[in-house]
């Protein structure tokens, strides 16, 4: 009985690990800073979760953020004979820490949206362009920097 339970647990564990393989990992650069980006498929469809850890204000180290976005794949246009296009959009959440300039850090939390277009080559490389509106609240006010960001992403596709 123990052997059967161990085999069932191992098979289920391998199935979970196999379905949790990442979609892509890489970076995103935009008018708001630089991000390390990780994407992962959700379920059996082409929807995906996108997680980004980034430095705000480009090369500044006094501010960083973490975004998590659930992207719905809206369409796969057939614009080229090779590769794959994808148009996606989705909602998400963000947490950011900024140096207030008064020797203290300020934590902001908010919501983000994401609208993007991606192209996956026949080899494991993905380019994307995305527009990300962001509403961040902290210190009892709305953060005015970065309300709308445009970014270009390059990722290695698994």
DRENTORLO-829672 format. One record per residue: residue in one letter; x, y, z of N, C-alpha, C in turn. Coordinates in nm, 4 decimals, decimal comma, always signed. Example, Ala and Ser with C-alpha at 12.3 -4.5 7.8 and 13.67 -1.06 7.14 Angstrom:
2
aa; n_px; n_py; n_pz; ca_px; ca_py; ca_pz; c_px; c_py; c_pz
A; +1,3190; -0,5690; +0,7800; +1,2300; -0,4500; +0,7800; +1,3200; -0,3300; +0,7800
S; +1,2850; -0,2250; +0,7080; +1,3670; -0,1060; +0,7140; +1,2900; +0,0030; +0,7870
//
This chain:
158
aa; n_px; n_py; n_pz; ca_px; ca_py; ca_pz; c_px; c_py; c_pz
X; +0,0818; -0,1192; +0,0000; +0,0000; +0,0000; +0,0000; +0,0869; +0,1266; +0,0000
X; +0,1942; +0,1275; +0,0813; +0,2834; +0,2429; +0,0860; +0,3471; +0,2668; -0,0497
X; +0,3887; +0,1583; -0,1157; +0,4531; +0,1706; -0,2468; +0,3562; +0,2321; -0,3478
X; +0,2312; +0,1907; -0,3462; +0,1308; +0,2448; -0,4375; +0,1097; +0,3937; -0,4122
X; +0,0996; +0,4335; -0,2872; +0,0829; +0,5754; -0,2539; +0,2030; +0,6576; -0,2970
X; +0,3224; +0,6037; -0,2800; +0,4436; +0,6741; -0,3215; +0,4464; +0,6902; -0,4734
X; +0,4087; +0,5866; -0,5474; +0,4065; +0,5943; -0,6933; +0,3025; +0,6960; -0,7398
X; +0,1836; +0,6926; -0,6795; +0,0797; +0,7901; -0,7167; +0,1261; +0,9321; -0,6864
X; +0,1857; +0,9523; -0,5690; +0,2357; +1,0851; -0,5328; +0,3454; +1,1308; -0,6276
X; +0,4345; +1,0402; -0,6672; +0,5417; +1,0758; -0,7610; +0,4859; +1,1130; -0,8974
X; +0,3895; +1,0370; -0,9476; +0,3289; +1,0668; -1,0783; +0,2569; +1,2008; -1,0744
X; +0,1786; +1,2253; -0,9698; +0,1100; +1,3540; -0,9567; +0,2091; +1,4689; -0,9427
X; +0,3161; +1,4469; -0,8663; +0,4187; +1,5497; -0,8501; +0,4862; +1,5849; -0,9818
X; +0,5177; +1,4829; -1,0620; +0,5801; +1,5090; -1,1924; +0,4836; +1,5817; -1,2858
X; +0,3558; +1,5491; -1,2780; +0,2569; +1,6179; -1,3611; +0,2470; +1,7651; -1,3240
X; +0,2503; +1,7942; -1,1944; +0,2450; +1,9329; -1,1488; +0,3697; +2,0087; -1,1940
X; +0,4866; +1,9489; -1,1794; +0,6108; +2,0135; -1,2206; +0,6133; +2,0357; -1,3714
X; +0,5663; +1,9376; -1,4481; +0,5652; +1,9512; -1,5937; +0,4719; +2,0623; -1,6387
X; +0,3585; +2,0796; -1,5720; +0,2650; +2,1845; -1,6120; +0,3078; +2,3218; -1,5616
X; +0,4029; +2,3288; -1,4715; +0,4466; +2,4559; -1,4149; +0,5732; +2,5087; -1,4817
X; +0,6060; +2,4569; -1,5981; +0,7251; +2,5047; -1,6669; +0,7022; +2,6471; -1,7158
X; +0,8027; +2,7322; -1,7084; +0,7860; +2,8719; -1,7468; +0,7670; +2,8881; -1,8963
X; +0,7027; +2,9953; -1,9321; +0,6847; +3,0297; -2,0723; +0,8081; +3,1037; -2,1229
X; +0,8524; +3,2018; -2,0459; +0,9644; +3,2837; -2,0920; +1,0275; +3,3579; -1,9741
X; +1,1558; +3,3906; -1,9910; +1,2277; +3,4694; -1,8917; +1,3176; +3,5674; -1,9667
X; +1,3261; +3,6895; -1,9168; +1,4077; +3,7893; -1,9864; +1,3981; +3,9245; -1,9198
X; +1,3892; +4,0282; -2,0014; +1,3873; +4,1629; -1,9483; +1,2930; +4,2530; -2,0245
X; +1,2604; +4,3651; -1,9614; +1,1732; +4,4664; -2,0212; +1,2334; +4,6020; -1,9888
X; +1,2463; +4,6863; -2,0879; +1,3008; +4,8207; -2,0710; +1,1965; +4,9188; -2,1207
X; +1,1754; +5,0249; -2,0436; +1,0760; +5,1236; -2,0849; +1,1077; +5,2614; -2,0343
X; +1,0114; +5,3501; -2,0508; +1,0307; +5,4884; -2,0090; +1,0242; +5,5027; -1,8574
X; +1,0007; +5,3939; -1,7855; +0,9873; +5,3994; -1,6409; +1,0978; +5,3249; -1,5692
X; +1,1767; +5,2454; -1,6410; +1,2847; +5,1721; -1,5776; +1,3143; +5,0410; -1,6475
X; +1,3876; +4,9544; -1,5764; +1,4271; +4,8237; -1,6298; +1,3694; +4,7151; -1,5399
X; +1,3221; +4,6055; -1,6015; +1,2609; +4,4965; -1,5265; +1,3222; +4,3633; -1,5649
X; +1,3271; +4,2722; -1,4697; +1,3519; +4,1312; -1,4966; +1,2138; +4,0685; -1,5050
X; +1,1883; +3,9971; -1,6141; +1,0543; +3,9502; -1,6426; +1,0484; +3,7982; -1,6488
X; +0,9401; +3,7407; -1,5937; +0,9169; +3,5971; -1,5942; +0,7711; +3,5735; -1,6319
X; +0,7477; +3,4879; -1,7292; +0,6121; +3,4564; -1,7728; +0,5867; +3,3077; -1,7562
X; +0,4629; +3,2723; -1,7211; +0,4278; +3,1331; -1,7006; +0,2854; +3,1091; -1,7506
X; +0,2667; +3,0032; -1,8304; +0,1330; +2,9674; -1,8778; +0,0416; +2,9360; -1,7614
X; -0,0865; +2,9593; -1,7793; -0,1875; +2,9273; -1,6794; -0,2841; +2,8278; -1,7419
X; -0,2996; +2,7134; -1,6802; -0,3911; +2,6125; -1,7313; -0,3455; +2,5582; -1,8652
X; -0,4408; +2,5130; -1,9448; -0,4071; +2,4533; -2,0739; -0,4171; +2,5539; -2,1883
X; -0,4620; +2,6742; -2,1595; -0,4758; +2,7761; -2,2638; -0,3484; +2,8542; -2,2859
X; -0,3608; +2,9669; -2,3529; -0,2432; +3,0494; -2,3789; -0,2387; +3,1732; -2,2894
X; -0,3307; +3,1831; -2,1916; -0,3229; +3,2908; -2,0928; -0,1968; +3,2700; -2,0090
X; -0,1403; +3,3793; -1,9578; -0,0174; +3,3647; -1,8806; -0,0065; +3,4682; -1,7703
X; +0,0668; +3,4300; -1,6661; +0,1019; +3,5206; -1,5577; +0,2356; +3,5850; -1,5910
X; +0,2483; +3,7123; -1,5616; +0,3733; +3,7835; -1,5852; +0,4162; +3,8486; -1,4541
X; +0,5378; +3,8188; -1,4120; +0,5929; +3,8764; -1,2902; +0,7166; +3,9565; -1,3277
X; +0,7275; +4,0761; -1,2725; +0,8426; +4,1608; -1,3027; +0,8961; +4,2263; -1,1761
X; +1,0265; +4,2251; -1,1654; +1,0969; +4,2943; -1,0588; +1,1844; +4,3972; -1,1268
X; +1,1676; +4,5229; -1,0921; +1,2389; +4,6246; -1,1669; +1,2889; +4,7404; -1,0851
X; +1,3854; +4,8095; -1,1444; +1,4370; +4,9346; -1,0903; +1,3634; +5,0478; -1,1589
X; +1,3113; +5,1398; -1,0822; +1,2448; +5,2552; -1,1398; +1,3483; +5,3624; -1,1691
X; +1,3131; +5,4543; -1,2529; +1,4029; +5,5631; -1,2921; +1,5312; +5,5082; -1,3543
X; +1,5168; +5,4090; -1,4414; +1,6246; +5,3474; -1,5189; +1,7369; +5,2932; -1,4323
X; +1,8473; +5,3649; -1,4199; +1,9644; +5,3107; -1,3524; +1,9731; +5,3515; -1,2059
X; +1,8706; +5,4122; -1,1535; +1,8691; +5,4526; -1,0137; +1,8458; +5,3303; -0,9250
X; +1,9108; +5,3269; -0,8120; +1,8911; +5,2150; -0,7199; +1,8095; +5,2574; -0,5980
X; +1,7481; +5,3753; -0,6024; +1,6722; +5,4214; -0,4873; +1,5229; +5,3919; -0,4985
X; +1,4817; +5,3160; -0,6001; +1,3413; +5,2816; -0,6156; +1,3297; +5,1499; -0,6923
X; +1,2391; +5,0636; -0,6465; +1,2149; +4,9394; -0,7188; +1,0682; +4,9003; -0,7040
X; +1,0240; +4,8085; -0,7900; +0,8847; +4,7654; -0,7865; +0,8733; +4,6175; -0,8211
X; +0,7608; +4,5590; -0,7833; +0,7265; +4,4217; -0,8199; +0,5852; +4,4244; -0,8749
X; +0,5686; +4,3738; -0,9975; +0,4383; +4,3686; -1,0625; +0,3986; +4,2237; -1,0865
X; +0,2725; +4,1946; -1,0745; +0,2160; +4,0659; -1,1107; +0,0915; +4,0908; -1,1932
X; +0,0889; +4,0380; -1,3164; -0,0214; +4,0638; -1,4083; -0,0724; +3,9325; -1,4653
X; -0,2045; +3,9157; -1,4694; -0,2667; +3,8015; -1,5357; -0,3065; +3,8481; -1,6747
X; -0,2408; +3,7941; -1,7774; -0,2664; +3,8352; -1,9153; -0,3555; +3,7338; -1,9865
X; -0,4618; +3,7851; -2,0483; -0,5503; +3,7035; -2,1308; -0,5028; +3,7157; -2,2749
X; -0,4768; +3,6029; -2,3411; -0,4381; +3,6061; -2,4819; -0,5650; +3,6319; -2,5626
X; -0,5733; +3,7466; -2,6240; -0,6937; +3,7877; -2,6954; -0,6971; +3,7303; -2,8368
X; -0,5834; +3,7347; -2,9069; -0,5807; +3,6871; -3,0451; -0,4397; +3,6456; -3,0848
X; -0,4326; +3,5581; -3,1826; -0,3068; +3,5181; -3,2463; -0,3162; +3,5547; -3,3946
X; -0,2877; +3,6817; -3,4294; -0,2967; +3,7205; -3,5704; -0,2005; +3,6387; -3,6564
X; -0,2420; +3,6079; -3,7769; -0,1603; +3,5302; -3,8699; -0,0982; +3,6257; -3,9716
X; -0,0046; +3,7091; -3,9246; +0,0545; +3,8111; -4,0093; +0,1768; +3,7617; -4,0851
X; +0,2397; +3,6551; -4,0391; +0,3593; +3,6028; -4,1049; +0,3479; +3,4515; -4,1202
X; +0,4240; +3,3975; -4,2130; +0,4193; +3,2522; -4,2359; +0,5020; +3,1759; -4,1328
X; +0,5940; +3,2415; -4,0667; +0,6732; +3,1758; -3,9624; +0,6601; +3,2548; -3,8324
X; +0,6887; +3,1904; -3,7213; +0,6752; +3,2558; -3,5921; +0,5295; +3,2649; -3,5499
X; +0,5065; +3,3291; -3,4349; +0,3702; +3,3404; -3,3829; +0,3492; +3,4758; -3,3186
X; +0,2447; +3,5445; -3,3604; +0,2063; +3,6718; -3,3021; +0,1048; +3,6480; -3,1915
X; +0,1012; +3,7367; -3,0946; +0,0015; +3,7289; -2,9892; -0,0340; +3,8669; -2,9384
X; -0,1638; +3,8907; -2,9215; -0,2135; +4,0158; -2,8656; -0,2785; +3,9832; -2,7322
X; -0,2361; +4,0501; -2,6243; -0,2826; +4,0151; -2,4908; -0,3118; +4,1400; -2,4085
X; -0,3901; +4,1211; -2,3026; -0,4215; +4,2291; -2,2093; -0,4638; +4,1670; -2,0778
X; -0,4450; +4,2421; -1,9690; -0,4880; +4,1893; -1,8409; -0,4653; +4,2840; -1,7251
X; -0,5267; +4,2521; -1,6104; -0,5124; +4,3319; -1,4889; -0,4040; +4,2756; -1,3977
X; -0,3583; +4,3574; -1,3042; -0,2574; +4,3101; -1,2102; -0,2438; +4,4020; -1,0904
X; -0,1446; +4,3695; -1,0094; -0,1167; +4,4469; -0,8885; +0,0319; +4,4819; -0,8849
X; +0,0646; +4,5857; -0,8104; +0,2027; +4,6318; -0,8020; +0,2329; +4,6817; -0,6610
X; +0,3564; +4,6585; -0,6191; +0,4078; +4,7129; -0,4943; +0,5409; +4,7795; -0,5277
X; +0,5621; +4,8988; -0,4767; +0,6845; +4,9719; -0,5077; +0,7394; +5,0387; -0,3821
X; +0,8708; +5,0580; -0,3817; +0,9380; +5,1280; -0,2721; +1,0214; +5,2393; -0,3343
X; +0,9982; +5,3613; -0,2898; +1,0734; +5,4760; -0,3375; +1,1429; +5,5436; -0,2212
X; +1,2573; +5,6020; -0,2500; +1,3273; +5,6844; -0,1520; +1,2597; +5,8214; -0,1549
X; +1,2086; +5,8640; -0,0423; +1,1340; +5,9896; -0,0384; +1,2246; +6,1116; -0,0377
X; +1,3551; +6,0907; -0,0229; +1,4459; +6,2033; -0,0161; +1,4620; +6,2575; +0,1247
X; +1,3906; +6,1998; +0,2201; +1,3981; +6,2420; +0,3601; +1,4602; +6,1311; +0,4437
X; +1,5492; +6,0543; +0,3835; +1,6162; +5,9421; +0,4494; +1,5183; +5,8351; +0,4975
X; +1,4105; +5,8190; +0,4251; +1,3152; +5,7129; +0,4556; +1,2535; +5,6629; +0,3254
X; +1,2135; +5,5382; +0,3267; +1,1504; +5,4795; +0,2097; +0,9992; +5,4873; +0,2228
X; +0,9334; +5,5030; +0,1083; +0,7886; +5,5092; +0,1037; +0,7395; +5,3893; +0,0236
X; +0,6438; +5,3165; +0,0781; +0,5885; +5,2004; +0,0100; +0,4577; +5,2411; -0,0560
X; +0,4471; +5,2102; -0,1836; +0,3261; +5,2356; -0,2595; +0,2684; +5,1019; -0,3037
X; +0,1373; +5,0936; -0,3130; +0,0693; +4,9745; -0,3643; -0,0380; +5,0215; -0,4609
X; -0,0653; +4,9388; -0,5594; -0,1656; +4,9815; -0,6553; -0,2023; +4,8753; -0,7547
X; -0,2738; +4,9189; -0,8561; -0,3182; +4,8301; -0,9626; -0,2512; +4,8700; -1,0930
X; -0,2316; +4,7720; -1,1781; -0,1743; +4,7958; -1,3098; -0,2609; +4,7259; -1,4132
X; -0,2500; +4,7712; -1,5339; -0,3109; +4,7053; -1,6475; -0,2004; +4,6755; -1,7464
X; -0,2265; +4,5931; -1,8425; -0,1244; +4,5595; -1,9404; -0,1923; +4,5307; -2,0733
X; -0,1437; +4,5929; -2,1793; -0,1890; +4,5659; -2,3147; -0,0630; +4,5497; -2,3973
X; -0,0500; +4,4354; -2,4678; +0,0746; +4,4125; -2,5390; +0,0594; +4,3310; -2,6655
X; +0,1642; +4,3363; -2,7443; +0,1759; +4,2601; -2,8676; +0,3101; +4,1893; -2,8631
X; +0,3096; +4,0577; -2,8882; +0,4336; +3,9808; -2,8835; +0,4543; +3,9059; -3,0137
X; +0,5814; +3,8758; -3,0394; +0,6168; +3,7915; -3,1528; +0,7175; +3,6884; -3,1041
X; +0,6856; +3,5609; -3,1240; +0,7755; +3,4525; -3,0870; +0,8322; +3,3946; -3,2160
X; +0,9639; +3,4006; -3,2294; +1,0315; +3,3495; -3,3480; +1,0229; +3,1972; -3,3532
X; +1,0681; +3,1387; -3,4643; +1,0742; +2,9922; -3,4763; +1,1804; +2,9339; -3,3840
X; +1,2739; +3,0150; -3,3400; +1,3721; +2,9743; -3,2395; +1,3290; +3,0388; -3,1078
X; +1,3827; +2,9987; -2,9932; +1,3272; +3,0407; -2,8633; +1,3578; +3,1850; -2,8227
X; +1,3024; +3,2805; -2,8967; +1,3195; +3,4216; -2,8649; +1,1867; +3,4924; -2,8849
X; +1,1526; +3,5796; -2,7904; +1,0273; +3,6541; -2,7953; +1,0556; +3,8026; -2,7827
X; +0,9948; +3,8819; -2,8693; +0,9950; +4,0275; -2,8576; +0,8543; +4,0709; -2,8217
X; +0,8428; +4,1750; -2,7392; +0,7105; +4,2257; -2,7055; +0,7150; +4,3762; -2,6866
X; +0,6015; +4,4385; -2,7105; +0,5812; +4,5804; -2,6845; +0,4547; +4,5888; -2,6013
X; +0,4623; +4,6592; -2,4888; +0,3443; +4,6657; -2,4029; +0,3253; +4,8056; -2,3463
X; +0,2008; +4,8372; -2,3213; +0,1600; +4,9629; -2,2599; +0,0990; +4,9279; -2,1252
X; +0,1470; +4,9923; -2,0187; +0,1051; +4,9543; -1,8840; +0,0611; +5,0772; -1,8045
X; -0,0714; +5,0996; -1,7943; -0,1192; +5,2034; -1,7031; -0,1056; +5,1559; -1,5591
X; -0,0733; +5,2486; -1,4695; -0,0438; +5,2125; -1,3311; -0,1001; +5,3207; -1,2384
X; -0,1725; +5,2776; -1,1352; -0,2254; +5,3690; -1,0349; -0,1717; +5,3249; -0,8998
X; -0,0790; +5,4034; -0,8438; -0,0114; +5,3679; -0,7189; -0,0507; +5,4662; -0,6092
X; -0,0821; +5,4116; -0,4915; -0,1209; +5,4932; -0,3771; -0,0222; +5,4728; -0,2637
X; +0,0143; +5,5823; -0,1986; +0,1047; +5,5770; -0,0842; +0,1141; +5,7141; -0,0200
X; +0,1411; +5,7185; +0,1077; +0,1461; +5,8444; +0,1830; +0,0172; +5,9237; +0,1688
X; -0,0933; +5,8554; +0,1458; -0,2215; +5,9226; +0,1318; -0,2396; +5,9985; +0,0020
X; -0,1558; +5,9689; -0,0987; -0,1694; +6,0382; -0,2272; -0,1377; +5,9430; -0,3416
X; -0,1696; +5,9863; -0,4611; -0,1433; +5,9081; -0,5822; -0,0041; +5,9423; -0,6332
X; +0,0734; +5,8397; -0,6653; +0,2073; +5,8608; -0,7218; +0,1913; +5,9092; -0,8654
X; +0,2510; +6,0235; -0,8981; +0,2334; +6,0830; -1,0298; +0,3314; +6,0294; -1,1329
X; +0,4495; +5,9847; -1,0906; +0,5464; +5,9305; -1,1852; +0,5021; +5,7919; -1,2308
X; +0,5131; +5,7645; -1,3597; +0,4871; +5,6310; -1,4113; +0,3420; +5,5935; -1,4226
X; +0,2530; +5,6891; -1,4434; +0,1121; +5,6548; -1,4596; +0,0873; +5,5744; -1,5862
X; +0,1702; +5,5929; -1,6864; +0,1560; +5,5192; -1,8118; +0,2958; +5,4854; -1,8631
X; +0,3264; +5,3577; -1,8735; +0,4598; +5,3177; -1,9167; +0,4522; +5,2388; -2,0464
X; +0,5487; +5,2611; -2,1303; +0,5640; +5,1876; -2,2554; +0,6926; +5,1082; -2,2441
X; +0,6876; +4,9794; -2,2734; +0,8062; +4,8955; -2,2576; +0,8282; +4,8013; -2,3733
X; +0,9536; +4,7659; -2,3929; +0,9957; +4,6686; -2,4945; +1,0600; +4,5526; -2,4213
X; +1,0135; +4,4323; -2,4481; +1,0650; +4,3149; -2,3805; +1,1350; +4,2198; -2,4736
X; +1,2393; +4,1548; -2,4226; +1,3102; +4,0491; -2,4942; +1,3222; +3,9337; -2,3954
X; +1,2737; +3,8161; -2,4368; +1,2719; +3,7014; -2,3464; +1,3142; +3,5739; -2,4177
X; +1,3725; +3,4839; -2,3404; +1,4048; +3,3494; -2,3878; +1,2830; +3,2620; -2,3595
X; +1,2325; +3,1939; -2,4608; +1,1120; +3,1123; -2,4494; +1,1506; +2,9673; -2,4249
X; +1,0905; +2,9062; -2,3245; +1,1151; +2,7656; -2,2947; +1,0237; +2,6772; -2,3766
//
